[in-house]
Amino acid sequence: MRRLTVSATKPAPELAVLREPLREIAGEQILAGLTAALSWLEANQQEINDLNVFPVPDGDTGSNMYLTLRSAVEEARDAPAPSAADSVLAAAAHGSLMGARGNSGVILSQILRGFAQGAAQCTNLDARGVALAITEASAVAYRAVMKPTEGTILTVVRDAAAAAAAAAETTDDIRVVLERVVTEAHAAVERTTDQLQVLRDANVVDAGGFGLAVILEGFARAIGDTHPATPAPALLRRSGEPALRLPPNPGDLEATGSAVPRRGAAAVAPREQGWGYCTEFLLNGPGLDVDAIRTELAALGESALVVGDPELVRVHIHTGDPAGLIAAASSRGRMSKLKVEDMSAQHHDVLERADAREAHAEAEGTAPPEQPHAPPKAIGIASVAPGEGFREIMGSLGADSIVSGGQTMNPSIEDLLNGVRAVNAEHVILLPNNGNVILTAEQVDPLAEDCEVRVVPTRNLPQGISALLAFDPASSLDENAARMLAAIATVHAVEVTHAVRDTSVNGHDIKTGDVLAVVDDEIAEVGNDYLGVIDAVLNAQSAKPELVTVYRGDEVNAGDADTLVATLREKHPGTEFELQLGGQEHYPYVLSLE
Amino acid sequence: MIHLVTDSTSDIALADAEALGVHVVPLIVRFGEEQYRDGVDIDADQFYTKLEQTTVHPTTSQPSPDVFATLYRTLLADPADQVVGLHISAKLSGTLQSATLAAQDFDQSRIHLVDTESVSGGLQLLVRAALDDIKAGDSAEVVAEKATLRRSKVTILVLLDNLIYLHRGGRIGRAQAFVGGLLNVKPLIAVRDGEVVPVARPRSRSKGIELIVEQVRSCAPLRGLAEFHAAAAESMTDLETRIGAAVSNVTAVLGRIGPVVGAYSGPGGLGVACLGAD
């Protein structure tokens, strides 16, 4: 069994001694640190992805963390006060929150938020300030997770914070503090293998924890080193074979090999009434009334994002009348960094880059048309779905807005927020329909200013469909949430895919390419063909299901699916089978058993 | 004497009506040019057989005021007699409208018409309860008043095979929300305040029956219970067994969903009506 070892190259301590101690850092250094951290994370992204324990195509930790941090750095670059540590960190925290995707991304965003909180009111950070900020980062991250688990990114940030606090007691040199932080973070990453059973079984370290260590390392190198951290030599050495990440089918390499989740525009289906103009600018104070500006500008468009303080307000809004918006805004303050983009053109660009089949489905307008000017309804639903088929089914069952995403492309908080806004309701039920999207979805409510958002924690698509079927527009939010929870408890989900790596899980010896049936998040059957594993799953049910709905993925043709379902009907008399086009990627079949 | 009049959407069997002394005014069901008086020219079996064989969608219409006028004239021949008319929800049919028109030619104090906001088994349970009131010696006015109060205690649930008939027939009401779903569901609807409302979208008939049984249980204590089916005898047996196991102390009225109501439920419909205790 291969053991993945992580060994950070420790900066030679004498170097630090030779240099002048670094007693303070300001906004510029923090931005440089974050930028370096992003580069370093990008360089290690694949390695982090390969640490995913579950051998199924899913939202990759490395990609999710990278996209989250990228959003943080982008916003930090536009920080209102670039020299002030607190300003840069607050911007980074906000950026990471909007860009957060996947569980690891959400926790990373909470770490950045805590770090920014710990540095609040500090234009410069000293060694103690850095230690305090990391400590706060750890505390906030722990609070964000309902059941904190040891052996994860949480353990790593906590141990790193402890190291920072201890170091700050003995030195005022920030370099030394950060060196200790990085050393301890990597040591904590090493320890994760023994802290979590799944990691021990697969003999790997925790991917999220490793990602955080990489970020801290990149940050520390930029602060401590005059040399940029980016094109570094192989800092991390692993023994054993290089991690394999083969796609399910040869020739499908691009689709699976680097499954970078789709961001923003590509993840939101187009609307019949067109997109208007994405208008962005900064309003400079002093004395800006943020709430009044938000109220005034939000009325002129949709998806309004108006954030800031009396000194500086950042506006992002989609409007059909950018000129009117600009006129209204410029009476409120001095405008800068104005950017107006035609979103229909922009969206087409994005779609062209996106998967062609999917682009086609989206251009057909499969999402329910949006009526931005209609009065909000009392209660509506936003649902996450991959694939044209699931989008259509969910729309037909009453979902008001569909956010593209799922297994391999986890939507960001901002994607979900936009989906919730598109519902145009006072209360919005948000269905994540994926275990790795639930935590992201839970971050949306505080950000959605005009509506109450309730997440019904659907872990897979069959649960999402059951929840939608249980919806009663005449009932209250609480009643509907209760109905949906009851409904999802009665359905079992079977997700059929191919193993993307060799591993051993739950006593199954799995080879790359094997057909896997994941039943309610657990690998239940391993085999060579779809029919075999599905048949085995059905035979293993203690109560014979009355109804099995088979959703075929985009790579399965209709004829093959018909044949499979016909065979299942013969083998399982007394069970009703229904075949639908799901259109999901990487999962040839998804089934619901009821 | 007080004469009780209802219409054929009460789905009361002719033999029962005769035995109970209830006058049933038939609505009309049409297949294109052919037209039949509900329960008189066509019974449930003939109707569902015809439905299977034809591509023409059946339509229905209310009885003409004449039919009511003729009946009222007969029933009110004795100046001491009075009429209480319990009819299908005015939101679902113009039957009550015809009755009201006909009643205008008579002494208003002798004909008491009630919009039961109900249909089928629900209407029938109200008719049966009103007969009890008459038997107990209530005046026509009081019988009508009690029926009006009682209508809020009626629950009607119908499990459908699909929404096609309800939709085509224009009686879908708020169950419109269930139309267009790409998955096969067995829509469970209710008649509430005289209108069709959506209740749930179970994916199987068995789940649907489970939901019905739950609802029936929550209506207890029951004064009356009716179970009806539209060419769904097998499911009906299942329903009877499961309701029988869930509620006791009440004898269910069993029957068929007749042609006019069947034109909206479609074959496969399975209905339950409960009347809560006064």
Interface residues (C-beta under 8 A of the other chain):
Chain A: E392 I393 S396 L397 G398 I465 L469 A470 D472 P473 A474 E546 L547 T549 E576 E578 Q580 E594
Chain B: R174 A177 G180 G181 L182 L183 N184 V185 V197 P198 V199 A200 R201 P202 R203 S204 S206 K207
